[in-house]
Amino acid sequence: MLEAATTSSCPVCKHDARPEGVNLGGYQLYHCSHCTVRFAPRAFSVPVDYDRVYQSAEYDSEQVRGLQFLDPEKIAEHPTYRSFFRQVHHFPRARLLDVGCGVGRFGHGAHARGWDVTGIDVSARAIESGRPFAPFPLRVATIEELGAVGERFDVVTAFEVLEHLSSPVEFLRTLQQVVLPGGQVFCTVPNWNSAFVRNSTRPDWLPPIHLLFFNPESLRTVAERSGLVGVTTGIIQSDPVPTDALRRARWLARRLLGRPQEPLGLWVHGRTAA
């Protein structure tokens, strides 16, 4: 049953947003015409057990299995992570914090390319799964806890984190507390302009797990409103194999015809004030 057609305050720019007539996972999406973000306000108050998310068959298949055989260079060339290495250049003794690191897959690629990596996540299950295979620290911790003890980093990353949050601007402001002056922030999110994202039936891509749905304009707005400067955004081209048989057949036909990859994700890169 759809929610009543009322307005809701946009979690990015605070303007009034209205229902768009799109229902995902049983939740009505609202669209902000000012910053163009989509969001599911009724899902904001629904608690999510991320330890259960990290136990899902999809997460186990995509993230956990094969950690002991993981090739760091192949991880670094994953479309999502490759965008980081193309935008953010390494320098000697550079410290990198990966927020929401899960089992630490990105950290393997960054560590192999010379970064001094630390990964943090709120899920003890994810950290316990990844720690035996990580040649860098993985910690159950929050940004606030690191900031309170004076930890500072040259670069902070947050891959596929912002879409889970009801207050993304506030999150990026908090995140900047552990970034050195003039340091860099790099985040990725799913791309609402991707048909694969809009039509997904995976529970971990729907509300109440995903609360926000970004396009390049709304992602840039989040970063700029948080105080980041020199903000740039870009598209992550990828082409995952669908689990649904009909969509898998279409995917194979598209690959055989050599059609472009799906614009599955977005990245945003900015700096803290010097």
Secondary structure, DSSP 8 states (H G I E B T S, - for coil): ----S--EE-TTT--EEEEEEEEETTEEEEE-TTT--EE-GGGTTS---HHHHTTSHHHIIIIITTGGG--HHHHHTSHHHHHHHHHS---TT-EEEEET-TT-HHHHHHHHTT-EEEEEES-HHHHHHHGGG-SS-EEE--HHHHHHTT--EEEEEEET-GGG-S-HHHHHHHHGGGEEEEEEEEEEEEBTT-HHHHT---GGGSTTT--EEB-HHHHHHHHHHTT-EEEEEEEEEE----SSHHHHHHHHHHHHTT---EEEEEEEEEE---
